[in-house]
Amino acid sequence: MKLQEIQNRIYELRGQKVMLDFDLAELYLVETRVLKQAVRRNIERFLKDFMFQLNKKEWKELITTCDNLTKNLKFSPSMHSLLQSKE
């Protein structure tokens, strides 16, 4: 995946830059459910704020600006947490 494609999948929510679970899964070439399962099985390795679930208002605001998104609620790892979990 090219850098520009990745940058286009980063959104700002709750004052944090985040990637949606299905975008992150695509980046790692795994299914979304596999990514979530791996995180849940290894939750102790991640910061407490690694992932949060969007509320309906946040999701509606996001899909209003991004027409390629589905209407399901998604978990969203923050970019800060993603970067720290790599350390």
C-alpha positions in Angstrom: 0.0 0.0 0.0 1.4 3.4 -0.9 2.0 6.1 1.6 -0.6 8.4 0.2 -3.2 5.6 0.4 -2.4 5.1 4.1 -2.5 8.8 4.8 -5.9 9.0 3.2 -7.2 6.4 5.7 -6.2 8.4 8.8 -9.0 10.4 10.3 -9.2 12.8 13.2 -11.7 11.8 15.9 -11.8 12.8 19.6 -8.8 15.0 18.9 -6.7 12.0 17.9 -5.6 10.7 14.5 -7.1 7.2 14.0 -7.3 4.4 11.5 -10.4 2.3 11.3 -10.1 -1.4 12.0 -10.9 -2.6 8.5 -8.3 -0.2 7.0 -5.7 -1.3 9.5 -6.5 -5.0 8.7 -6.1 -4.3 5.0 -2.7 -2.7 5.7 -1.6 -5.9 7.5 -3.3 -8.1 4.9 -5.6 -9.9 7.4 -9.3 -10.0 7.9 -10.8 -7.4 10.2 -12.0 -10.1 12.6 -8.5 -11.7 12.7 -7.0 -8.3 13.6 -9.5 -7.7 16.4 -9.1 -11.2 17.7 -5.3 -10.8 17.8 -5.7 -7.5 19.7 -8.1 -9.0 22.2 -5.9 -12.1 22.8 -2.9 -9.8 23.4 -4.6 -6.8 25.0 -2.0 -6.6 27.8 0.6 -5.6 25.1 -1.4 -2.5 24.1 -2.0 0.8 25.9 -5.4 1.3 27.5 -6.3 3.8 24.8 -5.2 1.7 21.9 -8.7 1.1 20.6 -12.1 2.7 21.1 -15.5 2.2 19.6 -17.1 5.0 17.7 -20.5 6.1 18.9 -23.3 6.5 16.4 -22.9 10.3 16.1 -19.1 10.0 15.4 -19.7 7.2 12.8 -22.4 9.3 11.1 -20.1 12.3 11.0 -17.3 10.2 9.6 -19.4 8.5 6.8 -20.8 12.0 5.9 -17.2 13.0 4.9 -16.1 9.6 3.6 -18.6 8.0 1.2 -16.6 4.8 1.0 -17.4 3.7 4.5 -20.1 1.3 5.6 -22.7 2.1 8.2 -21.5 -0.3 10.9 -19.8 0.9 14.1 -16.1 0.2 14.0 -13.3 0.0 16.5 -10.6 2.6 15.9 -7.0 2.3 17.1 -5.5 5.8 17.6 -2.3 6.5 15.6 -0.6 7.5 18.9 -1.4 4.0 20.3 -0.4 2.3 17.1 3.0 3.9 17.0 3.6 3.1 20.7 2.5 -0.5 20.4 5.3 -0.9 17.8 8.0 0.0 20.3 
